Amino acid sequence: MMFISQRALMVFHQLLGRNFNLILELLFMIKIITSSRQHHSVESKGTILQSLEQGSVVHKSQCRTGICGYCKCKLKSGSVTYVTEPLGFMSNDEILPCISIANGNIEIEN
């Protein structure tokens, strides 16, 4: 997992302008296995949580800022980048979808 500070994101945005938004919206697929063992695939657009919501996949969330850890889920494959520093408690194999962006195709378990 990689972390990008909020300051770095602002600098990238200033340097790249409008193209920065295009870079963040590269199309990757997010596969999710729900607690009822249903499989869904959605396009990655924005944070992982935003992508799930845009794909009509219900995922638990509260603070949406990486503080509470309520949205944490297991990362089965792939890698993510954090847009802000995660403060919520999580294990090594877990991510916070509210503040992470897929680095490529990923698979998560709810």
Biopython code that builds the backbone (N, CA, C, O; Angstrom):
import numpy as np
from Bio.PDB.StructureBuilder import StructureBuilder

atoms = [
    (1, "MET", "N", (0.828, -1.163, 0.000)),
    (1, "MET", "CA", (0.000, 0.000, 0.000)),
    (1, "MET", "C", (0.879, 1.235, 0.000)),
    (1, "MET", "O", (1.979, 1.239, 0.552)),
    (2, "MET", "N", (0.381, 2.263, -0.620)),
    (2, "MET", "CA", (1.135, 3.490, -0.741)),
    (2, "MET", "C", (0.295, 4.625, -0.172)),
    (2, "MET", "O", (-0.933, 4.553, -0.194)),
    (3, "PHE", "N", (0.927, 5.650, 0.326)),
    (3, "PHE", "CA", (0.230, 6.793, 0.897)),
    (3, "PHE", "C", (0.631, 8.048, 0.145)),
    (3, "PHE", "O", (1.817, 8.290, -0.081)),
    (4, "ILE", "N", (-0.342, 8.839, -0.239)),
    (4, "ILE", "CA", (-0.086, 10.127, -0.864)),
    (4, "ILE", "C", (-0.662, 11.186, 0.059)),
    (4, "ILE", "O", (-1.850, 11.153, 0.378)),
    (5, "SER", "N", (0.166, 12.122, 0.489)),
    (5, "SER", "CA", (-0.308, 13.159, 1.405)),
    (5, "SER", "C", (-1.269, 14.106, 0.696)),
    (5, "SER", "O", (-1.240, 14.245, -0.527)),
    (6, "GLN", "N", (-2.111, 14.747, 1.480)),
    (6, "GLN", "CA", (-3.049, 15.718, 0.939)),
    (6, "GLN", "C", (-2.291, 16.847, 0.244)),
    (6, "GLN", "O", (-2.732, 17.340, -0.795)),
    (7, "ARG", "N", (-1.162, 17.257, 0.803)),
    (7, "ARG", "CA", (-0.340, 18.319, 0.209)),
    (7, "ARG", "C", (0.178, 17.885, -1.163)),
    (7, "ARG", "O", (0.160, 18.669, -2.112)),
    (8, "ALA", "N", (0.639, 16.635, -1.266)),
    (8, "ALA", "CA", (1.133, 16.139, -2.553)),
    (8, "ALA", "C", (0.018, 16.120, -3.592)),
    (8, "ALA", "O", (0.252, 16.454, -4.754)),
    (9, "LEU", "N", (-1.176, 15.737, -3.194)),
    (9, "LEU", "CA", (-2.307, 15.736, -4.129)),
    (9, "LEU", "C", (-2.589, 17.146, -4.628)),
    (9, "LEU", "O", (-2.883, 17.339, -5.808)),
    (10, "MET", "N", (-2.502, 18.142, -3.733)),
    (10, "MET", "CA", (-2.740, 19.524, -4.135)),
    (10, "MET", "C", (-1.664, 19.992, -5.114)),
    (10, "MET", "O", (-1.970, 20.681, -6.088)),
    (11, "VAL", "N", (-0.403, 19.620, -4.861)),
    (11, "VAL", "CA", (0.685, 20.001, -5.762)),
    (11, "VAL", "C", (0.495, 19.347, -7.123)),
    (11, "VAL", "O", (0.642, 20.008, -8.151)),
    (12, "PHE", "N", (0.165, 18.038, -7.143)),
    (12, "PHE", "CA", (-0.084, 17.346, -8.410)),
    (12, "PHE", "C", (-1.213, 18.038, -9.171)),
    (12, "PHE", "O", (-1.124, 18.239, -10.382)),
    (13, "HIS", "N", (-2.268, 18.397, -8.454)),
    (13, "HIS", "CA", (-3.416, 19.034, -9.090)),
    (13, "HIS", "C", (-3.016, 20.380, -9.692)),
    (13, "HIS", "O", (-3.450, 20.714, -10.795)),
    (14, "GLN", "N", (-2.197, 21.154, -8.984)),
    (14, "GLN", "CA", (-1.752, 22.444, -9.498)),
    (14, "GLN", "C", (-0.861, 22.265, -10.729)),
    (14, "GLN", "O", (-0.970, 23.027, -11.690)),
    (15, "LEU", "N", (0.011, 21.270, -10.702)),
    (15, "LEU", "CA", (0.927, 21.042, -11.815)),
    (15, "LEU", "C", (0.224, 20.508, -13.047)),
    (15, "LEU", "O", (0.503, 20.930, -14.170)),
    (16, "LEU", "N", (-0.676, 19.591, -12.831)),
    (16, "LEU", "CA", (-1.309, 18.910, -13.950)),
    (16, "LEU", "C", (-2.660, 19.502, -14.334)),
    (16, "LEU", "O", (-3.183, 19.215, -15.410)),
    (17, "GLY", "N", (-3.225, 20.328, -13.454)),
    (17, "GLY", "CA", (-4.511, 20.952, -13.750)),
    (17, "GLY", "C", (-5.583, 19.925, -14.030)),
    (17, "GLY", "O", (-5.744, 18.961, -13.283)),
    (18, "ARG", "N", (-6.298, 20.128, -15.082)),
    (18, "ARG", "CA", (-7.425, 19.282, -15.435)),
    (18, "ARG", "C", (-7.002, 17.832, -15.691)),
    (18, "ARG", "O", (-7.770, 16.911, -15.412)),
    (19, "ASN", "N", (-5.800, 17.618, -16.214)),
    (19, "ASN", "CA", (-5.324, 16.263, -16.500)),
    (19, "ASN", "C", (-5.211, 15.412, -15.238)),
    (19, "ASN", "O", (-5.277, 14.185, -15.310)),
    (20, "PHE", "N", (-5.040, 16.060, -14.076)),
    (20, "PHE", "CA", (-4.933, 15.315, -12.826)),
    (20, "PHE", "C", (-6.197, 14.498, -12.579)),
    (20, "PHE", "O", (-6.123, 13.346, -12.153)),
    (21, "ASN", "N", (-7.355, 15.095, -12.846)),
    (21, "ASN", "CA", (-8.614, 14.370, -12.648)),
    (21, "ASN", "C", (-8.700, 13.167, -13.584)),
    (21, "ASN", "O", (-9.257, 12.136, -13.210)),
    (22, "LEU", "N", (-8.163, 13.284, -14.781)),
    (22, "LEU", "CA", (-8.176, 12.161, -15.711)),
    (22, "LEU", "C", (-7.298, 11.024, -15.211)),
    (22, "LEU", "O", (-7.637, 9.851, -15.367)),
    (23, "ILE", "N", (-6.153, 11.382, -14.603)),
    (23, "ILE", "CA", (-5.260, 10.355, -14.067)),
    (23, "ILE", "C", (-5.945, 9.589, -12.952)),
    (23, "ILE", "O", (-5.821, 8.367, -12.878)),
    (24, "LEU", "N", (-6.673, 10.291, -12.075)),
    (24, "LEU", "CA", (-7.358, 9.628, -10.972)),
    (24, "LEU", "C", (-8.496, 8.734, -11.441)),
    (24, "LEU", "O", (-8.929, 7.844, -10.709)),
    (25, "GLU", "N", (-8.987, 8.965, -12.662)),
    (25, "GLU", "CA", (-10.131, 8.218, -13.140)),
    (25, "GLU", "C", (-9.763, 7.131, -14.135)),
    (25, "GLU", "O", (-10.609, 6.718, -14.929)),
    (26, "LEU", "N", (-8.514, 6.654, -14.114)),
    (26, "LEU", "CA", (-8.154, 5.514, -14.952)),
    (26, "LEU", "C", (-9.086, 4.364, -14.608)),
    (26, "LEU", "O", (-9.382, 4.128, -13.437)),
    (27, "LEU", "N", (-9.541, 3.658, -15.610)),
    (27, "LEU", "CA", (-10.526, 2.621, -15.360)),
    (27, "LEU", "C", (-9.875, 1.310, -14.943)),
    (27, "LEU", "O", (-9.162, 0.672, -15.717)),
    (28, "PHE", "N", (-10.135, 0.936, -13.723)),
    (28, "PHE", "CA", (-9.752, -0.351, -13.192)),
    (28, "PHE", "C", (-11.020, -1.015, -12.703)),
    (28, "PHE", "O", (-12.039, -0.354, -12.502)),
    (29, "MET", "N", (-10.959, -2.303, -12.513)),
    (29, "MET", "CA", (-12.126, -3.022, -12.010)),
    (29, "MET", "C", (-11.915, -3.367, -10.539)),
    (29, "MET", "O", (-10.826, -3.755, -10.117)),
    (30, "ILE", "N", (-12.992, -3.213, -9.778)),
    (30, "ILE", "CA", (-13.002, -3.601, -8.379)),
    (30, "ILE", "C", (-13.967, -4.764, -8.259)),
    (30, "ILE", "O", (-15.155, -4.635, -8.555)),
    (31, "LYS", "N", (-13.449, -5.895, -7.825)),
    (31, "LYS", "CA", (-14.306, -7.055, -7.575)),
    (31, "LYS", "C", (-14.528, -7.133, -6.074)),
    (31, "LYS", "O", (-13.583, -7.010, -5.295)),
    (32, "ILE", "N", (-15.770, -7.336, -5.668)),
    (32, "ILE", "CA", (-16.080, -7.435, -4.248)),
    (32, "ILE", "C", (-16.861, -8.708, -3.994)),
    (32, "ILE", "O", (-17.770, -9.060, -4.746)),
    (33, "ILE", "N", (-16.493, -9.391, -2.920)),
    (33, "ILE", "CA", (-17.212, -10.573, -2.457)),
    (33, "ILE", "C", (-17.933, -10.144, -1.186)),
    (33, "ILE", "O", (-17.291, -9.775, -0.203)),
    (34, "THR", "N", (-19.252, -10.189, -1.199)),
    (34, "THR", "CA", (-20.029, -9.740, -0.043)),
    (34, "THR", "C", (-20.086, -10.827, 1.020)),
    (34, "THR", "O", (-19.699, -11.971, 0.781)),
    (35, "SER", "N", (-20.575, -10.451, 2.196)),
    (35, "SER", "CA", (-20.684, -11.411, 3.304)),
    (35, "SER", "C", (-21.617, -12.567, 2.957)),
    (35, "SER", "O", (-21.496, -13.651, 3.529)),
    (36, "SER", "N", (-22.547, -12.349, 2.027)),
    (36, "SER", "CA", (-23.442, -13.426, 1.600)),
    (36, "SER", "C", (-22.874, -14.183, 0.395)),
    (36, "SER", "O", (-23.588, -14.932, -0.271)),
    (37, "ARG", "N", (-21.578, -13.976, 0.123)),
    (37, "ARG", "CA", (-20.821, -14.653, -0.935)),
    (37, "ARG", "C", (-21.290, -14.309, -2.343)),
    (37, "ARG", "O", (-21.083, -15.087, -3.274)),
    (38, "GLN", "N", (-21.917, -13.154, -2.504)),
    (38, "GLN", "CA", (-22.258, -12.667, -3.834)),
    (38, "GLN", "C", (-21.032, -11.964, -4.409)),
    (38, "GLN", "O", (-20.258, -11.354, -3.672)),
    (39, "HIS", "N", (-20.858, -12.050, -5.715)),
    (39, "HIS", "CA", (-19.729, -11.416, -6.385)),
    (39, "HIS", "C", (-20.246, -10.256, -7.237)),
    (39, "HIS", "O", (-21.218, -10.406, -7.979)),
    (40, "HIS", "N", (-19.594, -9.108, -7.126)),
    (40, "HIS", "CA", (-19.925, -7.924, -7.912)),
    (40, "HIS", "C", (-18.640, -7.369, -8.498)),
    (40, "HIS", "O", (-17.566, -7.526, -7.916)),
    (41, "SER", "N", (-18.747, -6.725, -9.641)),
    (41, "SER", "CA", (-17.625, -6.004, -10.239)),
    (41, "SER", "C", (-18.097, -4.611, -10.590)),
    (41, "SER", "O", (-19.175, -4.434, -11.159)),
    (42, "VAL", "N", (-17.284, -3.617, -10.247)),
    (42, "VAL", "CA", (-17.599, -2.228, -10.572)),
    (42, "VAL", "C", (-16.357, -1.555, -11.126)),
    (42, "VAL", "O", (-15.234, -1.984, -10.858)),
    (43, "GLU", "N", (-16.563, -0.495, -11.901)),
    (43, "GLU", "CA", (-15.443, 0.289, -12.410)),
    (43, "GLU", "C", (-14.923, 1.181, -11.302)),
    (43, "GLU", "O", (-15.696, 1.709, -10.502)),
    (44, "SER", "N", (-13.618, 1.346, -11.258)),
    (44, "SER", "CA", (-12.989, 2.209, -10.258)),
    (44, "SER", "C", (-13.085, 3.655, -10.725)),
    (44, "SER", "O", (-12.495, 4.034, -11.736)),
    (45, "LYS", "N", (-13.843, 4.462, -9.970)),
    (45, "LYS", "CA", (-13.993, 5.894, -10.252)),
    (45, "LYS", "C", (-13.953, 6.616, -8.921)),
    (45, "LYS", "O", (-14.919, 6.567, -8.160)),
    (46, "GLY", "N", (-12.852, 7.283, -8.631)),
    (46, "GLY", "CA", (-12.705, 7.952, -7.341)),
    (46, "GLY", "C", (-12.203, 6.974, -6.296)),
    (46, "GLY", "O", (-11.441, 6.061, -6.612)),
    (47, "THR", "N", (-12.625, 7.159, -5.053)),
    (47, "THR", "CA", (-12.215, 6.221, -4.015)),
    (47, "THR", "C", (-12.932, 4.895, -4.230)),
    (47, "THR", "O", (-13.906, 4.819, -4.978)),
    (48, "ILE", "N", (-12.448, 3.870, -3.578)),
    (48, "ILE", "CA", (-13.075, 2.555, -3.705)),
    (48, "ILE", "C", (-14.515, 2.603, -3.195)),
    (48, "ILE", "O", (-15.406, 2.004, -3.798)),
    (49, "LEU", "N", (-14.748, 3.311, -2.091)),
    (49, "LEU", "CA", (-16.108, 3.426, -1.558)),
    (49, "LEU", "C", (-17.019, 4.137, -2.551)),
    (49, "LEU", "O", (-18.151, 3.702, -2.768)),
    (50, "GLN", "N", (-16.547, 5.217, -3.154)),
    (50, "GLN", "CA", (-17.342, 5.920, -4.161)),
    (50, "GLN", "C", (-17.649, 5.010, -5.344)),
    (50, "GLN", "O", (-18.756, 5.027, -5.881)),
    (51, "SER", "N", (-16.668, 4.223, -5.742)),
    (51, "SER", "CA", (-16.854, 3.304, -6.874)),
    (51, "SER", "C", (-17.919, 2.265, -6.557)),
    (51, "SER", "O", (-18.770, 1.961, -7.394)),
    (52, "LEU", "N", (-17.869, 1.724, -5.352)),
    (52, "LEU", "CA", (-18.872, 0.733, -4.955)),
    (52, "LEU", "C", (-20.261, 1.359, -4.961)),
    (52, "LEU", "O", (-21.211, 0.767, -5.474)),
    (53, "GLU", "N", (-20.377, 2.548, -4.396)),
    (53, "GLU", "CA", (-21.678, 3.220, -4.346)),
    (53, "GLU", "C", (-22.192, 3.549, -5.740)),
    (53, "GLU", "O", (-23.383, 3.396, -6.011)),
    (54, "GLN", "N", (-21.304, 4.004, -6.634)),
    (54, "GLN", "CA", (-21.716, 4.306, -8.005)),
    (54, "GLN", "C", (-22.144, 3.046, -8.742)),
    (54, "GLN", "O", (-22.960, 3.107, -9.661)),
    (55, "GLY", "N", (-21.596, 1.908, -8.340)),
    (55, "GLY", "CA", (-21.959, 0.631, -8.942)),
    (55, "GLY", "C", (-23.113, -0.042, -8.229)),
    (55, "GLY", "O", (-23.390, -1.216, -8.472)),
    (56, "SER", "N", (-23.795, 0.687, -7.349)),
    (56, "SER", "CA", (-24.957, 0.195, -6.590)),
    (56, "SER", "C", (-24.632, -0.981, -5.678)),
    (56, "SER", "O", (-25.483, -1.834, -5.430)),
    (57, "VAL", "N", (-23.389, -1.025, -5.177)),
    (57, "VAL", "CA", (-22.994, -2.050, -4.214)),
    (57, "VAL", "C", (-23.000, -1.399, -2.834)),
    (57, "VAL", "O", (-22.276, -0.433, -2.594)),
    (58, "VAL", "N", (-23.811, -1.927, -1.940)),
    (58, "VAL", "CA", (-23.911, -1.377, -0.592)),
    (58, "VAL", "C", (-22.689, -1.803, 0.216)),
    (58, "VAL", "O", (-22.358, -2.987, 0.281)),
    (59, "HIS", "N", (-22.025, -0.832, 0.827)),
    (59, "HIS", "CA", (-20.876, -1.106, 1.684)),
    (59, "HIS", "C", (-20.984, -0.216, 2.911)),
    (59, "HIS", "O", (-21.306, 0.967, 2.800)),
    (60, "LYS", "N", (-20.718, -0.777, 4.065)),
    (60, "LYS", "CA", (-20.837, -0.022, 5.320)),
    (60, "LYS", "C", (-19.847, 1.135, 5.346)),
    (60, "LYS", "O", (-18.707, 1.000, 4.900)),
    (61, "SER", "N", (-20.295, 2.280, 5.876)),
    (61, "SER", "CA", (-19.403, 3.437, 6.029)),
    (61, "SER", "C", (-20.001, 4.386, 7.055)),
    (61, "SER", "O", (-21.206, 4.382, 7.302)),
    (62, "GLN", "N", (-19.134, 5.196, 7.644)),
    (62, "GLN", "CA", (-19.591, 6.223, 8.578)),
    (62, "GLN", "C", (-18.881, 7.533, 8.315)),
    (62, "GLN", "O", (-19.457, 8.428, 7.696)),
    (63, "CYS", "N", (-17.642, 7.671, 8.768)),
    (63, "CYS", "CA", (-16.966, 8.975, 8.736)),
    (63, "CYS", "C", (-16.527, 9.403, 7.341)),
    (63, "CYS", "O", (-16.497, 10.599, 7.051)),
    (64, "ARG", "N", (-16.186, 8.459, 6.474)),
    (64, "ARG", "CA", (-15.714, 8.706, 5.106)),
    (64, "ARG", "C", (-14.386, 9.470, 5.049)),
    (64, "ARG", "O", (-14.036, 10.038, 4.014)),
    (65, "THR", "N", (-13.646, 9.481, 6.174)),
    (65, "THR", "CA", (-12.377, 10.209, 6.223)),
    (65, "THR", "C", (-11.222, 9.344, 6.715)),
    (65, "THR", "O", (-10.116, 9.855, 6.893)),
    (66, "GLY", "N", (-11.444, 8.055, 6.940)),
    (66, "GLY", "CA", (-10.379, 7.161, 7.376)),
    (66, "GLY", "C", (-10.097, 7.189, 8.864)),
    (66, "GLY", "O", (-9.084, 6.652, 9.312)),
    (67, "ILE", "N", (-10.976, 7.806, 9.635)),
    (67, "ILE", "CA", (-10.748, 7.914, 11.076)),
    (67, "ILE", "C", (-11.366, 6.744, 11.847)),
    (67, "ILE", "O", (-10.717, 6.162, 12.716)),
    (68, "CYS", "N", (-12.604, 6.403, 11.534)),
    (68, "CYS", "CA", (-13.315, 5.426, 12.372)),
    (68, "CYS", "C", (-12.956, 3.970, 12.064)),
    (68, "CYS", "O", (-13.011, 3.125, 12.958)),
    (69, "GLY", "N", (-12.594, 3.665, 10.829)),
    (69, "GLY", "CA", (-12.259, 2.293, 10.455)),
    (69, "GLY", "C", (-13.463, 1.406, 10.204)),
    (69, "GLY", "O", (-13.306, 0.209, 9.962)),
    (70, "TYR", "N", (-14.650, 1.963, 10.255)),
    (70, "TYR", "CA", (-15.874, 1.164, 10.110)),
    (70, "TYR", "C", (-15.988, 0.515, 8.728)),
    (70, "TYR", "O", (-16.537, -0.580, 8.610)),
    (71, "CYS", "N", (-15.484, 1.165, 7.697)),
    (71, "CYS", "CA", (-15.627, 0.656, 6.330)),
    (71, "CYS", "C", (-14.567, -0.372, 5.950)),
    (71, "CYS", "O", (-14.587, -0.888, 4.833)),
    (72, "LYS", "N", (-13.649, -0.676, 6.851)),
    (72, "LYS", "CA", (-12.522, -1.546, 6.489)),
    (72, "LYS", "C", (-13.000, -2.865, 5.876)),
    (72, "LYS", "O", (-14.049, -3.400, 6.236)),
    (73, "CYS", "N", (-12.203, -3.361, 4.951)),
    (73, "CYS", "CA", (-12.491, -4.633, 4.311)),
    (73, "CYS", "C", (-11.173, -5.299, 3.951)),
    (73, "CYS", "O", (-10.116, -4.669, 3.982)),
    (74, "LYS", "N", (-11.246, -6.558, 3.617)),
    (74, "LYS", "CA", (-10.050, -7.340, 3.318)),
    (74, "LYS", "C", (-9.650, -7.158, 1.855)),
    (74, "LYS", "O", (-10.474, -7.305, 0.953)),
    (75, "LEU", "N", (-8.374, -6.835, 1.633)),
    (75, "LEU", "CA", (-7.836, -6.738, 0.277)),
    (75, "LEU", "C", (-7.317, -8.119, -0.114)),
    (75, "LEU", "O", (-6.305, -8.579, 0.415)),
    (76, "LYS", "N", (-8.016, -8.783, -1.047)),
    (76, "LYS", "CA", (-7.662, -10.144, -1.466)),
    (76, "LYS", "C", (-6.567, -10.136, -2.526)),
    (76, "LYS", "O", (-5.702, -11.012, -2.533)),
    (77, "SER", "N", (-6.600, -9.146, -3.424)),
    (77, "SER", "CA", (-5.555, -9.055, -4.447)),
    (77, "SER", "C", (-5.471, -7.619, -4.946)),
    (77, "SER", "O", (-6.442, -6.865, -4.874)),
    (78, "GLY", "N", (-4.296, -7.250, -5.454)),
    (78, "GLY", "CA", (-4.060, -5.912, -5.956)),
    (78, "GLY", "C", (-3.488, -5.001, -4.885)),
    (78, "GLY", "O", (-3.133, -5.451, -3.796)),
    (79, "SER", "N", (-3.402, -3.721, -5.201)),
    (79, "SER", "CA", (-2.872, -2.752, -4.248)),
    (79, "SER", "C", (-3.643, -1.446, -4.359)),
    (79, "SER", "O", (-4.310, -1.183, -5.360)),
    (80, "VAL", "N", (-3.539, -0.628, -3.307)),
    (80, "VAL", "CA", (-4.253, 0.644, -3.254)),
    (80, "VAL", "C", (-3.310, 1.764, -2.841)),
    (80, "VAL", "O", (-2.228, 1.523, -2.306)),
    (81, "THR", "N", (-3.739, 2.984, -3.100)),
    (81, "THR", "CA", (-3.049, 4.185, -2.653)),
    (81, "THR", "C", (-4.012, 4.960, -1.772)),
    (81, "THR", "O", (-5.181, 5.127, -2.122)),
    (82, "TYR", "N", (-3.529, 5.431, -0.634)),
    (82, "TYR", "CA", (-4.361, 6.238, 0.256)),
    (82, "TYR", "C", (-4.253, 7.702, -0.132)),
    (82, "TYR", "O", (-3.155, 8.202, -0.379)),
    (83, "VAL", "N", (-5.385, 8.393, -0.187)),
    (83, "VAL", "CA", (-5.380, 9.817, -0.512)),
    (83, "VAL", "C", (-5.162, 10.666, 0.737)),
    (83, "VAL", "O", (-4.750, 11.821, 0.627)),
    (84, "THR", "N", (-5.425, 10.126, 1.900)),
    (84, "THR", "CA", (-5.087, 10.745, 3.181)),
    (84, "THR", "C", (-4.571, 9.648, 4.102)),
    (84, "THR", "O", (-4.801, 8.465, 3.854)),
    (85, "GLU", "N", (-3.889, 10.033, 5.143)),
    (85, "GLU", "CA", (-3.326, 9.044, 6.060)),
    (85, "GLU", "C", (-4.441, 8.320, 6.810)),
    (85, "GLU", "O", (-5.277, 8.966, 7.442)),
    (86, "PRO", "N", (-4.465, 6.979, 6.749)),
    (86, "PRO", "CA", (-5.508, 6.227, 7.467)),
    (86, "PRO", "C", (-5.246, 6.255, 8.973)),
    (86, "PRO", "O", (-4.142, 5.956, 9.428)),
    (87, "LEU", "N", (-6.274, 6.617, 9.736)),
    (87, "LEU", "CA", (-6.161, 6.649, 11.186)),
    (87, "LEU", "C", (-6.961, 5.528, 11.838)),
    (87, "LEU", "O", (-6.702, 5.176, 12.989)),
    (88, "GLY", "N", (-7.929, 4.962, 11.120)),
    (88, "GLY", "CA", (-8.738, 3.871, 11.650)),
    (88, "GLY", "C", (-7.915, 2.610, 11.807)),
    (88, "GLY", "O", (-6.993, 2.365, 11.030)),
    (89, "PHE", "N", (-8.246, 1.803, 12.816)),
    (89, "PHE", "CA", (-7.524, 0.553, 13.062)),
    (89, "PHE", "C", (-7.844, -0.462, 11.989)),
    (89, "PHE", "O", (-9.002, -0.634, 11.607)),
    (90, "MET", "N", (-6.800, -1.143, 11.496)),
    (90, "MET", "CA", (-6.986, -2.215, 10.517)),
    (90, "MET", "C", (-5.800, -3.160, 10.562)),
    (90, "MET", "O", (-4.707, -2.785, 10.987)),
    (91, "SER", "N", (-6.024, -4.381, 10.125)),
    (91, "SER", "CA", (-4.963, -5.387, 10.038)),
    (91, "SER", "C", (-4.158, -5.168, 8.761)),
    (91, "SER", "O", (-4.532, -4.352, 7.918)),
    (92, "ASN", "N", (-3.044, -5.905, 8.619)),
    (92, "ASN", "CA", (-2.171, -5.767, 7.446)),
    (92, "ASN", "C", (-2.869, -6.074, 6.130)),
    (92, "ASN", "O", (-2.523, -5.497, 5.099)),
    (93, "ASP", "N", (-3.848, -6.976, 6.152)),
    (93, "ASP", "CA", (-4.514, -7.361, 4.910)),
    (93, "ASP", "C", (-5.814, -6.592, 4.680)),
    (93, "ASP", "O", (-6.601, -6.967, 3.811)),
    (94, "GLU", "N", (-6.055, -5.522, 5.445)),
    (94, "GLU", "CA", (-7.274, -4.745, 5.319)),
    (94, "GLU", "C", (-6.978, -3.355, 4.774)),
    (94, "GLU", "O", (-5.869, -2.839, 4.909)),
    (95, "ILE", "N", (-8.000, -2.757, 4.152)),
    (95, "ILE", "CA", (-7.906, -1.391, 3.634)),
    (95, "ILE", "C", (-9.125, -0.597, 4.103)),
    (95, "ILE", "O", (-10.121, -1.161, 4.555)),
    (96, "LEU", "N", (-9.019, 0.717, 3.983)),
    (96, "LEU", "CA", (-10.150, 1.605, 4.230)),
    (96, "LEU", "C", (-10.608, 2.154, 2.883)),
    (96, "LEU", "O", (-9.981, 3.066, 2.344)),
    (97, "PRO", "N", (-11.698, 1.608, 2.332)),
    (97, "PRO", "CA", (-12.140, 2.017, 0.998)),
    (97, "PRO", "C", (-12.561, 3.480, 0.895)),
    (97, "PRO", "O", (-12.589, 4.036, -0.203)),
    (98, "CYS", "N", (-12.889, 4.112, 2.024)),
    (98, "CYS", "CA", (-13.339, 5.514, 1.972)),
    (98, "CYS", "C", (-12.221, 6.468, 1.577)),
    (98, "CYS", "O", (-12.497, 7.566, 1.094)),
    (99, "ILE", "N", (-10.958, 6.073, 1.771)),
    (99, "ILE", "CA", (-9.838, 6.972, 1.461)),
    (99, "ILE", "C", (-8.780, 6.309, 0.588)),
    (99, "ILE", "O", (-7.641, 6.774, 0.539)),
    (100, "SER", "N", (-9.138, 5.237, -0.095)),
    (100, "SER", "CA", (-8.157, 4.558, -0.937)),
    (100, "SER", "C", (-8.626, 4.489, -2.388)),
    (100, "SER", "O", (-9.821, 4.444, -2.682)),
    (101, "ILE", "N", (-7.646, 4.484, -3.274)),
    (101, "ILE", "CA", (-7.874, 4.404, -4.714)),
    (101, "ILE", "C", (-7.149, 3.168, -5.222)),
    (101, "ILE", "O", (-6.016, 2.900, -4.824)),
    (102, "ALA", "N", (-7.796, 2.422, -6.094)),
    (102, "ALA", "CA", (-7.187, 1.215, -6.657)),
    (102, "ALA", "C", (-6.017, 1.570, -7.554)),
    (102, "ALA", "O", (-6.118, 2.485, -8.372)),
    (103, "ASN", "N", (-4.889, 0.847, -7.408)),
    (103, "ASN", "CA", (-3.723, 1.033, -8.280)),
    (103, "ASN", "C", (-3.848, 0.224, -9.556)),
    (103, "ASN", "O", (-3.021, 0.365, -10.457)),
    (104, "GLY", "N", (-4.826, -0.588, -9.650)),
    (104, "GLY", "CA", (-5.083, -1.472, -10.791)),
    (104, "GLY", "C", (-6.299, -2.282, -10.421)),
    (104, "GLY", "O", (-7.054, -1.897, -9.529)),
    (105, "ASN", "N", (-6.498, -3.387, -11.086)),
    (105, "ASN", "CA", (-7.619, -4.254, -10.729)),
    (105, "ASN", "C", (-7.384, -4.797, -9.322)),
    (105, "ASN", "O", (-6.284, -5.244, -8.997)),
    (106, "ILE", "N", (-8.424, -4.755, -8.490)),
    (106, "ILE", "CA", (-8.304, -5.267, -7.123)),
    (106, "ILE", "C", (-9.496, -6.164, -6.823)),
    (106, "ILE", "O", (-10.521, -6.124, -7.504)),
    (107, "GLU", "N", (-9.331, -6.968, -5.791)),
    (107, "GLU", "CA", (-10.431, -7.787, -5.283)),
    (107, "GLU", "C", (-10.488, -7.574, -3.774)),
    (107, "GLU", "O", (-9.481, -7.695, -3.077)),
    (108, "ILE", "N", (-11.687, -7.255, -3.282)),
    (108, "ILE", "CA", (-11.874, -7.036, -1.843)),
    (108, "ILE", "C", (-12.976, -7.944, -1.338)),
    (108, "ILE", "O", (-13.836, -8.391, -2.097)),
    (109, "GLU", "N", (-12.933, -8.208, -0.043)),
    (109, "GLU", "CA", (-13.976, -9.015, 0.593)),
    (109, "GLU", "C", (-14.614, -8.188, 1.688)),
    (109, "GLU", "O", (-13.935, -7.657, 2.567)),
    (110, "ASN", "N", (-15.917, -8.090, 1.620)),
    (110, "ASN", "CA", (-16.695, -7.285, 2.545)),
    (110, "ASN", "C", (-16.945, -8.049, 3.830)),
    (110, "ASN", "O", (-17.590, -7.531, 4.741)),
]
sb = StructureBuilder()
sb.init_structure("model")
sb.init_model(0)
sb.init_chain("A")
sb.init_seg("    ")
for serial, (resi, resn, name, xyz) in enumerate(atoms, 1):
    if name == "N":
        sb.init_residue(resn, " ", resi, " ")
    sb.init_atom(name, np.array(xyz, "f"), 0.0, 1.0, " ", f" {name:<3s}", serial, name[0])
structure = sb.get_structure()
